[in-house]
Amino acid sequence: MVKTRNIPHDTLSQNSMKVAGILIKRYFINLNKLVFLLLAENDMTLTKAELVQQIYKTHPTLSKTQAAEAIEAFLRISKNSLINGSDLLLSGFGKFNVKDKNSRRGRNPQTGDDLTLDARRVITFKPSGILRDKINN
């Protein structure tokens, strides 16, 4: 199994960014299929290392390092989009939304004391119709 690590943006080479772009543009549909296959055969959580390994296996022109860097680049771009408050739409997969929650009254379950929960931002996910259909069939 390949161990991946968070790679800072500064250390990613231009070549790695190109590889990430190619993966995102050309192979995203294959990536969706790959995720479905892995989850179906494992009945477990799909890890980043397993995803890197499958990308490496299915794309012979990529090294394991390039596959790991491409996944890291994709995840970094996705995280930055959500951190900045933008929604992330992945056609055929779903949409990640950032929603603002207002502060609200709450209660400490141990003591029963009333308290105020701070305003916060949460991420929600709405699967696409295609994904929903595949999950239900």
Sequence and secondary structure as in RCSB ss.txt:
>XXXX:A:sequence
MVKTRNIPHDTLSQNSMKVAGILIKRYFINLNKLVFLLLAENDMTLTKAELVQQIYKTHPTLSKTQAAEAIEAFL
RISKNSLINGSDLLLSGFGKFNVKDKNSRRGRNPQTGDDLTLDARRVITFKPSGILRDKINN
>XXXX:A:secstr
        GGG  HHHHHHHHHHHHHSHHHHHHHHHHHHHHH S   HHHHHHHHHHH TTS HHHHHHHHHHHH
HHHHHHHHTT  EEETTTEEEEEEEE  EEEE TTT  EEEE  EEEEEEEE HHHHHHHH 
